[in-house]
Amino acid sequence: MNGFGAVLKDVRAGLGMSQISLANHLGSTQRHVSFLETGRSRPTPYFVTRICKELSLSIAQKASLFQAAGLSTPFATRERSSDEVKAALDMIHDRVLLNWPFPALVLDEHWTVLRSNPPFEKLFGAFLPTANTQPNLLEIMVSETFRSLIANWDEAATTFFFRLQASAAHSSKVRDLFSVCREKGLFDKVEAHLQGADAMPVFVPITVNLPGGMQLQLTSLLGKLASVQDALVEGFEIELMLPTDAPSEALMRNALGN
């Protein structure tokens, strides 16, 4: 199978489409799609742009199709160290993170913390690496020290499990850490929790034990840049942590001094 054919087949399979359904969606024929996937036909620029226009593809998938077809791609993947990527991260930091009163950060696909605000650094300071290295939120949250503070780990683990499962599809580091967590039994009760639940709640906050018997409940809002056109930046995720009730908000604001 040629390079473009392999990429096209992977994209089609990822969308759960047969050759016939893909052909019908693009106004083509199953024979044409088959010929493209086996290398008997070469894709035209029009066909590649039509696939990108008509299907719900990620920026990375679009770039892969252009590159595999030997065409110049409008979806260049920039280096993490490029001025453009740094400017995008700085914009999120200055316009979003610094205006959020609670912990906020930008993660890459490996859960590496690329940017964070002072509340995150203050509340999570004890869990951050002392060396001059970027912290990893996943490593922090599955560490024995952090998990020992979570009063409802068995319940929260279900939500955490599915979030990691989705991330593992895009990151070998997350996939490896996810595998280690499963081997350690961190998610052993997920199946029982799902089977025993009559109905899942709207959301499951994490309940954190604090000194003096107090507890803090928090969850997160997750977001991305809506207009992103770079495959690297497409993988960045903005995480805004927030308390889920008034007592938790009061505790967090008191701890942060705001």
Buried (B, 14 or more C-beta within 10 A) or exposed (E): EBEBBBBBBEBBEEBEBEBEBBBBBBEBEBEBBBBBBEEEBEBEEEBBBBBBEEBEBBBBBBBBBBBBBEBEBEBBBBEEEBEEBEEBBEEBBEEBBEEBBBBBBBBBBBBBBBBBBEBBBEBBEEBBEEEEEEBBBBBBBBEEEBBEBBBBBBBBBBBBBEBBEEBBEEBEBBBEBBEEBBEEEBBEBBEEBEEEEEEEEEEBBBBBBEEEEEBBBBBBEEBBBEEBEBBBBBBBBBBBBBBBEEEBBEBBBEEBEE
